[in-house]
Amino acid sequence: MESVLKELKEIIAASSGKILPEAAENLNLWLGEDFLPEWALKSLLELFRRGEYDEINDRFFRPLAFGTGGMRGRTIGKASAYAELGEVSPHGTPEHAAVGANNMNDFTVVRATMGLFNYCRKYLDSNGGGIPKLVIAHDVRHFSKRFCELAATVWSKMGGEVFIFDGARSTPQLSFTVRHLKTTAGIVITASHNPSHDNGYKVYFSDGAQAISPHAEGIVAEVNKVAWNQVKPFLEVDLGGVELVGKSAEDAYVKSIENCVIDKQVMAVNKPKAVFTAVHGTGATLCPTVMRHFGLEPALVEEQMIMDPRFPTVKQPNPEYAETLSMGIAKMRETGADCLMATDPDADRMGVAIRTRSGQIRLLTGNMIGSLLAEYRATQMKNKGIITKPENCTLIKTFVTTPLQDKIAESHGLKCINTLTGFKWIGGRLTKYEEKLNSAMGEDCSGLSYLERAKLLQEHSTFFVFGGEESYGYLGTDSVRDKDANAAVIMFCEMLAYLKSLDMTVDEYLDSIYLKCGYYLEDLKSIYREGASGASEIQAFLKILDEHPLSEVGGVKVAKSVNFAKDKIVDADGIEIPKEKFFFYTLENGYSFAIRASGTEPKIKFYAFAKEDASGADGLPAAKERASAGLDNMLAALESKFLESVK
């Protein structure tokens, strides 16, 4: 081992000009901390001997950091060493996750968990004491179970109480279980709908929402304090002090999904014909069961109900892509179903395809799905007497989600809160509403029934009607603090049943919303830039925008620009929006767009929004044509500006 280490250091010293200075610095830091096992050292040496300098740069040019979705990175390199591959599993999982400071691997997971434990212990010590409690869930990805068990090992050995599930579970179930078991924190091991070579680590705090300020910064600070040589004692799994989540907690989550249904009778009478696919992910654990509970018999895409980290039947396990839904759409045609619903690997996102009156199959965007559910739920909650004080009720959405939902809220007399990108901000706002209610009542009201809480929140705080984001995430109740595809599936089925009772198709219902609120169309352009050089290009473009705001796009002048990193922005609750590198522009023609870098993937995103009057003499069809052409022009111009900046 000493000879391997010596040769590695010599090769690094001789590789100046071939590896980035930052990569060399991080490599030397890791090698100097004496924590890497022999297989890891041999893997690095092999990569150097093969001249895989781009791979080494990608693995070490920066430490893996928390973004809007937590910590996320590759577990399998573009180039893998034989010492990493070892004995590959039947599902294609190497023996070891890729070695690298910028990778999801045993070392980064252990260090993150040690930092999280230290933060939770200090937090409890400053708030009356107690033992740090943790619950961990994992999805079906490569190394997910391994990372879950390593994190549980760390927590237990450091003196905490820790719970894990007996298999893969969804992200929203983890969020619910944090609240149900009253743990200090939660972790879910997932990379959501990313490519199969990725995995991730999301942290939740005691409210069940993803950690936000001040906890997020505090956790990161504690993680950064952990020296790499401290991870060494925790690199072998030991579940001796780890507990399994009990059946009562699992049943309670299923009950929370069932509580999302406003009108149980409408589904009993007007059963929609639905196809469901879990796309090899955790949606298979609960979605079919809950649908059957309400008397539905979903046609399953059986090949995609098998949990598999390779996601072998799709290019990417992302339910917003038509290719991902192709097998489900084939099943729709075979069965004559009204719709297809698909969940991603950790069942926090849902994609949908619907059948029109003419029999054509149409994919819905995340903005469309969210708008449909927002309109339906607001309407039915008013009809059923759940909403009695609309001025104390709210929709919550992200700034990059369609402004149609602002208009829907306005049409029902509700507030609409806009947040930064990432569902953690929606979850965090629900915590504020809950805290205000508990303060007014002088007790914890989380154990009350949904209807009791709805009434009290309207009297003393703010009642949450529906929330969502354009990236196919939706939430219908505050018992979960993250987007919930398990619940979204049954909420969409309820809406389908209601429309069936009116002899109305989904696209006809959507058009009725446009006729009421105006026509809105959205599109998203993502430009990927892999590795260290790509990250630099993205940051350079954002710096240009920061210093020189755009004055026109596609020949249309900018009417207003907002720089979220500098400007003071206050939302409808009177709360100031945290600073973030994010830009929002409104053009003189009423169109708008936003620009931000992804917090979890190596890409820059351009969100485009069109708004057209649908009430004129030429009506809705003409408004749709104008909006489509206008968006195409705007996005082409934005892409051109980015590409010019990186020449």
N, C-alpha and C positions, 0 to 999 in steps of 0.2 A: 504493500500500500504506500509506503514511503517513497519507493522508486516511481510509482505512478504520479504521486503528488509532485515530486521533484521535476519530472519530465513535463508535466502540465505547466508548471510555473515558467519553465524555460521556453516552452512553445508560446505562451502568452507574451512573454517579453520579446520574442522574436517576431511577433505578429503585428507589430506596430504598422499602421496603415491599412491593415486587412480587417481589423476589428475596431469598432468605435471606442474612443477613450472611455465613454461611460460604461460600455460593456466590459472593458478590461478592468475598470475600477470595481464593478460589481462582482466580476469573476474572482479577482484577488481577495475581495472581502469574504466571499463564500469559502474560498480555499484556506484563508487564514483563520477561520473560525473553528476548524476541525470538527465538523459535524456530519459531513457527507460520508455515507457508507461506500464500500469499495466499488459496488456496481455503478454508483453515480460518478465516481472519479473516472472509472474506465469508460463510461459513456462519453464524458466530456473529452477525454483523450482521443477516443475513436473519432469523434466529430472533427477535432483539430487535424488529426492525421489524414482524414478524407478531404480536408480543405473546405469544410462546410461553414464558411465564415458568415454568410448571410444568416444561416440558422443560429449560429452562436450569437450574432448581434441581436436577432429577434428575441432570443431567450434571455439576454442579459442587459439590453440597452437601458432598461428601467426596472424598478421593482414593481410587482403587481400592486395596483392601488384600488381603492374603493371609488366607484363612479355612481351614477344614478341608480344602478341596479346591484351595487355591491362589488364584490371581487369576482372577476371573470377572466378566463384565459385558456390557452390551449393545454390539453393534457397529453396530446400526441403531437409531436413536432412534424413539420413538413418533411424533415429528414430525421429519422430515428436511428439511434445506435443499437447494435445487436444486444448490448448489455441491458438496455432498457426493455427491449422487446421480450427477452427471456422466453418464458413459456406462455404463449398467447392463448387466451381463453377461446372456447368455441364461438363466442360472440365477437371475437376480434379485439378483445381488450389486452394490451400488453401487460407484462408482469409488473412493470413500474411506470408511473407517470413521468413525463418528460422533465429532466433536470433543468432548472432555470429560475432566475429571480423573477422573470416575467411570466412564469407558467403556474398553472394550478397543479400542485403536486403535494406529496406528503409534507414537505418542509414548509411551504407557504400556508398550508391548512393548519398545521400544528402551531406555527407562530401566530397566526391570526386568532386561533382559539385561546392561546395563552394570553394574548393581549385583551381579548374580550372578557376572559375570566377576571383578569386583574382590574379591568374597568368596573365590572359588575360588583366585585368585592368592595372596591373603594366607594362605589355608589351606595351600596347597602350600609357600609360602615358609617357613612355620613347621613343616613336616613333611618337610624334606629337599629342597624345590625341585621343579622340573618345569614343563612347559607345561600350562596348563589345557586339558583335553580335554572336548568336549561332543558329545552326539548329540541330535538333535531329530526328533520325529515330529509329524505333524499329521493331523487327521481331515478330514472332507469339508465342514466348515462354511464359511459366508461368511468370507472373508479368512484362512482357516487356512493356506493355502499362502503367502500374502503375509507373514503374521506369522512363519511358519517361516523364510522366506528373509531377512526383516529381522533376526531373531535370529541367524541364521548369519552374516550380513554383519557385525553388531556383533562377534561373537566372533572372526571371522577378522581384522578390521581392528584389533582390540585386541591381537592377537598370539597367539591361541589356535588350537588344532586343532579342527575341527568337522566332523561327519558329519551328513548328512541322507539320508532315503530317497528313492527315485525316484517316490514317490506317497504317497497316504494310507495310514497304518498305524495299528494299534490301540495303545491305551495299554499293555496288558500286554507287547506286543512291545517297546515303548520301554523298559520296566522291565528286561526280560531283556537287551536290547542294551547298556544301560549296564553291566551286569555282564560281559557277554561281551567287549565292547571295552575294558573297564576304564577307562572315561572318568571324569573328575572329577565330572561332573554330567550330567543329562539334562533335556530340556524336552519336554513334549507340549502342543501347541496343540489344545485341545478344551474344550467345555462339556458333555461327556458327553451326558445326555439332556435338557438344558435346551431351551427353545423355540429356534426357528431364528434369532432375532435376537441370541442370545447367543454369546459365545465365551469361551475361558479359556486359562490359562497355568499349567501344573502343573510344579513343579520336583522333580527327583529327585536324590539324592546318589549317591555312588560305590557304595553298597551296592544300588542299584536300587530303593530305597524312596523314597517321597515325603519331602522334607526335614522333619525334626522337630528339636526342641531338641538341641544348641545351634545347629545349622546354620540352622534356620528363622529364628530371631531375628537371627542374624548376617547372613543374606541380606537380610532386611528393613531392617536398619540400614544396610547398604551401598547398597541401593536408595534409601533416603531421603537419603543423602549426595549423590546425583547431582543436580546442578542441571539444571533443565529446558533451559537454553541449551546444555548439553553434548550433547543428543540430535541436534542439527541436522546434524552431519556424517554421520549414519548413516541418514538417511531415504530413501536410494535403494538399491535392492538391487544387490549386487555379489557374485556367487558365484565369483569367480575363485580364491579360496583355500579353497573348500569341497569336501569329499570325499563321495562316495556310499557308503552302507553296502553292503558286499560280499555276494555270494551265500552265502558260508560262514556269515556271521552270521545271515542269514535262515533258512538250513537248520537252524542250531543251535536256533533258537527253535521251529521245527516239531518237531524231535526232542524238545524239552522238553515239548511238548503230548502227544506220543505216550507219553512216560514217565509221564504221569498215569494211564494205563490199568493197572489191577492185574491183570486177567484177560483177556488178549487172546483166548483160546480161546472164552470165552463169547459174544463178539460174532461170532466166525466161525461159530458153530453156530446162534445164536438172534438173527438180525438183526432189530432193531426197524424198523418202518416210521415214518419221521420226516419232518416238514415243517420246513423252515428258512427264516427270513427275516432279512435283515440290516437291515431298516427303513432302507434307503438309506445305511447306514454301512459302516464298515471291516470288519465281520464277513464281508463278501463276499470279502475277499482270501484268507482261509485256511479258514474253517469247512467249506465244502463239500469242499475238497481233503482235509482231515484225515479227514472222515467217509468219503470214498471210499477213503482209504488202508486203513481197517479193513473194507472190503467193503460199506459201507452206500451206498445210493443215495437220498439225500434228495430229496424233492419240494420244489423251490424256489418261493417266491413271486416270480416273475420280475420283476414290476413294482417290487418293493422291493429287488431286488438291484442296482439302478442307483444309484450314488452321486449324491446330489443335496442341496445345502445347504438347500433349501426343505422337505425331507421332505414332498413334496406329497401323499402318500396318507394321511397321518395328521395329527391335530391337534397331538399332541406325540410326539416320537420316543422315548417311554418304554415299554419292554416290560413294565412292570407294569400298564399300563392295558388294559382289555378292548378299547377302541376301537382302540388301536394294533395289537392282535393280530387284528382282525376279518378281514382278508384271509387271514391264515394259518389261522385257524379254518375259513374257507370252503374252503381247500385241504385241510384235514384231512377235512372232510366229503366232499369230492370224491374223495379218494384212499383213505379208510378208514384213515388213518394212526393210529398209537398215540399220537403226541404232536406238539406243535409247540414248537420252540425259536426264540426271537427274541433278537437282540442289539441293543444300543443303538448310537448313532453311533460311539463309540470302542471298542466291543466289550469293555467291562469289565463290563457287566451282562448278565444273561440272564433272560428271562421264559419261562414254560412253561405250556402247556395240555396236559391229558392226557385220554385217553378212559377212561371207567369201564367196568365189566363190562356194564352195561346199554346202553352205547353213547353215553351222555351225555358232553359235553365240559365239562371243569372247569378253571378257571384255578387255578394254585397261587400262593401268596404266596411272597415271598422267604424268610420264616421256614420255610415248609414245604419248599421246595427245599433249603435249607441243612441242615435236619434230616434229610431223606431221604439226602442225600449223606454227611453225617457218620456216620449209622448204617451205611450200606452200606460206606463205606470203612473204618471202624473194624472192622466184622465181617470183611470180606474180608482186610484186612491181618493180622488175627490168624489167620485160616484159612490164609493163604499163608505164614505164618511171618515176615512183615515186621516185625510188632510182637512182640517177645520180652520186653520189659521195659515193660509198660504204665504203670508208675509214672513212667517217664521219657519218656512220650509225652503230647502235648497236642492238644486242640482250642483254637482261639483265636476269640473272637467279641467283638462290641462289647456294652456294657451294654444297649443298646437292641434287641438281638437276643434272640429267644425264650429264656427259661430252660429250655425243653425240651432245648436243646443241652447245658446244664450237666448235666442228668439223664442224657442219652445218654452223656456222657463218664464220669460216675460209674458207669453200668451196665457200662462196659467197663474200669473201673479206671484211666482216664486222668485227667490234670489238665484243667481248663478255665480258660483265662485270659480275663478280661474286660478290654476296653480302652475308652478313650474313642471317640467316634464319629469315623469316618474311617479308611480302610484303612491310612493311613500308620502308625498305631500298631501294627497287625498286622505290617506290613512291618518296622517298627523292632524289634519283638520277635524276629523271625526273625534279624535281624542280630546280636542279643545271643547267640542260641543258636549261630550260626555262629562268632562271635568266641570263645566259650568252647571250642568244639571245636578251632578252629585253635590256640588257646593250649595246650590239652592235648596236641595232636599235634605242636606246634612247626612247623607248616607250613600253607599254604593248602590246604584240602581241597575247594575248590569244583569242582575238575576231576575228582573221583572220580565213579563211577557212582551212580545213585540208590540202589541197594541197598547199596552200600558205605557211603555217607553215612548211610543209615538205621540201619545197625548201629552205626557209630561215634558218631552223635548219641545213641543210647540208652545207650551205654557211658560217654560223657564229657560229655554236655550234655542237650539235650531234643530229641526228634524230633517234628516237626510233622506231624500226621495230616491235618488239614483246618481251614480257616478260612473265616469268612464274616460277612456283615452282613445285616440285614433288608432292606436296599435293593437286593437282587438281585445282590450281589457275592459271589463264591466263589473259593477258591484251594485247589489240591490238592498243590502242591509248592513248595519254597522257592527254586527256580531263578528264579521270578518273585516280585516283592515288591509286587505290587498285584493287585487282583481281576482275574480272567482269564476272560472269557466264551468265548474260543476253546477253552480247556481245559475249561470247565464244560460246554460242548456235548457233548464226547466223553465226559466223566465221566458225564453223565446218560444218554447212549446205552448206556454199559457197564452201568449200573444197570438200565436197561430190559431189556437182553438177559438179565441175571441173573434178573429177575422173570419174564421170558417163559419161562425154563427151569423155573421153579417153577409156571407157570400162575397167576401172581398179577398183579393190576393195581397201578398206583402208589398209588391211593387205599386199596386193601386193605393194602398195605405200610405206608402211613402210619398206618392204624388199628392195625396190629400194634404199632407203636412207641408209640402212645397207651396201648394196653392194658398194655404193659410199664412205661411211665414215668409214666402219668397224662395226662389231657387238657389240652392247652395251646392257647389261642387268643389271637391278637394282632390289634391294629388300630392304625391311625395316622390322626390327624386333623391336617392341615396348614392353617393359616390364613394366607393371603397378605396382605401389607400393602405396597403399592408405594410407592417413592419415599422422600423425606426424612421426611415425616410418618409413614409406615408404620414406618420404622426406629425412630423415636422412641417409637411406641406399643409396639412389641415390647420395647424396652429398659426402658420404664417398668414393664411387667408383670413382667419379670425382677427388677427392683429391688424390687418389692413382695414377691415370693417370697423374695428374699434377706433382707429385713428382717422379714417376717411369714410364716413357713411355714404352709402349709395345715394345718388341723386335721381337716377332714372333706371328703369328696367324695361327692356323691350320697346323703347320709345315712349313709355308712359312715365310721367314725372312722379316722384315720391311726394306724398302729401304729409306723411308723418313717419318718423323713425324712432324706435325705442331701443336703447341699449340697456339691457337688464343688468349689466355689470356696473353701470354708472348711475343710471336714472333711478329716482325714487318712485316706486309704483305701489299703490295701495289698492287692495281688493274690496269687494262688496261688503266684507265684514269689518273693514277698516284696518286690516292687518297689512303691514308692509311686506312686500315680496322679497325674499332673500336675494342677494346679489348672485348672478350667474352669468357666464359667458354665453349670451343668447341674444339674438337680434330679431326685432319684429318691425316690419315695414307695412304701411298702408299707402296704396297708390291713389292717384287722383280719380281713377275710374271706379273706386270702391273695392277693387281687388286687394288682397294682402298676401304677405308671405313671411315665413320665419326661417331663420338659419341657426343651426346649432350642431355641435359635434356630438356623436353618440357617446354616452357614458360607459357603454359596455362592449362596443364593437369599433373596429378601425374605419370609421366612415364619417362623412359630413352629410347632414340632412337638410334638404330644402323643402319646406312645407308650403304648399300653395293653396290659396282659397279664392274662389270666385263667388260673386253674388250678383244675381240678375233678377229683375222684376218679372214675375210670372203672370201678372194680371193684365198685361197689355193686350192689344188686339191680336197680336201673333201668338200669345199664350205660352204655355209651358214648353212645347216642343222647340220653339225658336229660342227660348231662354236657355235650354239645354245645349243647343248648338253653339250659341254665343259663348257660353261658359267654357265648353270643351276647347274651342279654338283659342280663347283667351288664356286658359291655363297652359296649353301647349306652348304658346308664344312666351309666356312668362318663365316657365321652367327651362326652356331652351336658352333664353337669355341669361338666366342665373348660372346654368352649367357652363356656359361660355365664359362668364366672368371668373368662375373658379379656375377653369382650365388655363385661362390666360395668366392667372396669378402664379401658377406653378410651372410655367415654361422655363 
